[in-house]
């Protein structure tokens, strides 16, 4: 039984190391591809959140001089401005106004708000008192973006939050 020539051994070694280099290169390419996909996914998630942040809400409560409802009424009015400055429409849009019963906010359904749309409205909510710190708070806007992500934008300390469930429309 012959062990082969010197040329056979060199050819076998080159083939073995070539195969090893190909496997190493494939693993390296796979790792780089996975890293690239993860980076692209993070960038896409950041872009979607930036588009959700492009939806702005402003609230100005108008209580009487003592913070109570004006003119002996049971409601306090609030001026609302909603601006969708993003490039895509938002839908399932519901505005929540704080009331005396914190578990049952006053809800106003806006539906779809188109890109660039700037809505202004005045609403009434049953409140017995609005303190100085609440004059521009107490309002939440729930909406769904183009990619079916659900968001809550608040005028309070919460800011923008991702939600698991869409706003309840009816």
C-alpha positions in Angstrom: 0.0 0.0 0.0 1.5 3.3 -1.1 1.3 6.5 0.8 1.3 8.6 -2.3 3.7 11.1 -3.7 4.9 14.3 -2.2 2.6 16.2 -4.7 -0.5 14.2 -3.5 0.3 15.2 0.1 0.7 18.9 -0.7 -2.5 18.8 -2.7 -4.4 17.2 0.2 -3.0 19.7 2.7 -3.9 22.7 0.4 -7.4 21.2 -0.1 -7.9 20.7 3.7 -6.7 24.2 4.6 -8.8 25.7 1.7 -11.9 23.9 3.0 -11.1 25.2 6.5 -10.7 28.8 5.3 -14.0 28.6 3.4 -15.8 27.4 6.5 -14.2 30.1 8.6 -15.2 32.8 5.9 -18.8 31.5 5.8 -19.1 31.7 9.6 -17.6 35.2 9.5 -20.0 36.3 6.8 -22.9 34.8 8.7 -22.0 36.7 11.9 -21.5 40.0 10.0 -24.9 39.5 8.2 -26.6 38.9 11.5 -25.0 42.0 13.1 -26.0 44.0 10.1 -29.7 42.8 10.2 -29.8 43.6 14.0 -28.4 47.0 13.4 -31.0 47.7 10.6 -33.8 46.4 12.9 -32.7 48.8 15.7 -32.5 51.7 13.2 -35.9 50.9 11.9 -37.4 50.7 15.4 -35.7 54.1 16.3 -37.2 55.6 13.1 -40.6 54.3 13.9 -40.4 55.7 17.4 -39.2 59.1 16.0 -42.3 59.1 13.7 -44.5 58.4 16.8 -42.8 61.3 18.6 -43.7 63.5 15.6 -47.3 63.3 16.9 -47.6 66.2 19.3 -50.3 67.1 21.8 -50.9 70.2 23.9 -53.5 70.8 26.5 -54.5 74.0 28.4 -57.0 73.6 31.1 -59.2 76.7 31.9 -60.4 76.5 35.5 -61.8 79.4 37.4 -59.5 81.6 39.5 -59.6 79.2 42.5 -58.8 76.1 40.3 -62.5 75.0 40.4 -65.0 74.9 37.6 -65.9 78.4 36.5 -69.4 79.8 36.8 -70.6 77.1 39.2 -70.6 74.4 36.6 -69.4 70.8 37.1 -67.0 70.8 34.1 -63.8 72.5 33.3 -62.9 73.2 29.7 -59.6 72.3 28.1 -58.1 73.5 24.8 -56.5 70.7 22.9 -54.1 70.9 19.9 -53.0 67.7 18.1 -50.4 67.9 15.4 -49.3 64.9 13.2 -46.0 66.3 11.8 -44.9 62.8 10.7 -45.0 61.6 7.1 -47.7 58.9 7.7 -51.2 59.0 9.0 -52.1 57.7 12.5 -55.3 55.9 13.2 -57.5 54.6 16.0 -56.8 57.9 17.7 -58.5 58.5 21.0 -58.1 61.4 23.4 -58.4 60.7 27.1 -59.1 63.7 29.4 -58.6 63.3 33.1 -61.7 63.4 35.2 -62.5 63.2 39.0 -62.8 59.4 38.5 -59.2 58.5 37.5 -60.3 55.0 36.3 -62.9 56.5 33.9 -61.4 59.2 31.7 -63.5 61.3 29.3 -62.8 59.8 25.8 -63.0 61.6 22.5 -62.5 59.5 19.3 -60.7 61.3 16.5 -60.1 58.2 14.3 -57.5 58.9 11.6 -55.3 62.0 11.6 -53.5 62.6 8.3 -49.9 63.8 8.0 -49.5 67.5 8.6 -53.0 67.8 10.1 -53.2 70.2 13.0 -56.4 69.8 15.0 -57.7 72.4 17.6 -60.7 71.8 19.8 -62.1 72.7 23.2 -63.6 69.9 25.3 -65.3 69.8 28.7 -64.4 67.3 31.4 -66.0 66.7 34.8 -63.4 67.9 37.2 -63.8 69.5 40.6 -60.3 71.0 40.7 -57.3 71.7 38.5 -54.1 72.6 40.3 -51.3 74.7 38.9 -49.2 71.7 38.1 -52.0 70.2 36.1 -52.8 73.2 33.9 -51.0 71.6 30.9 -51.3 67.9 31.9 -54.0 65.3 32.4 -54.4 64.5 28.7 -53.4 61.3 26.9 -53.5 60.5 23.2 -53.7 56.9 22.2 -53.1 56.0 18.5 -51.9 53.3 16.1 -49.1 54.0 13.6 -48.7 52.8 10.0 -46.9 49.6 11.2 -49.7 48.6 13.7 -47.6 49.7 16.7 -49.8 51.2 19.5 -48.7 54.3 21.3 -49.7 56.6 24.2 -48.5 60.2 24.1 -49.1 62.0 27.3 -48.9 65.6 28.4 -47.8 64.3 31.8 -44.4 62.9 32.9 -45.0 59.7 31.0 -44.3 61.2 27.6 -44.4 58.6 24.9 -45.0 54.9 25.7 -45.4 51.9 23.5 -48.7 50.0 24.2 -49.6 46.3 23.7 -53.2 47.0 22.9 -54.8 49.5 20.6 -57.1 52.3 21.9 -60.6 51.2 22.6 -62.7 52.9 19.9 -66.2 51.9 21.0 
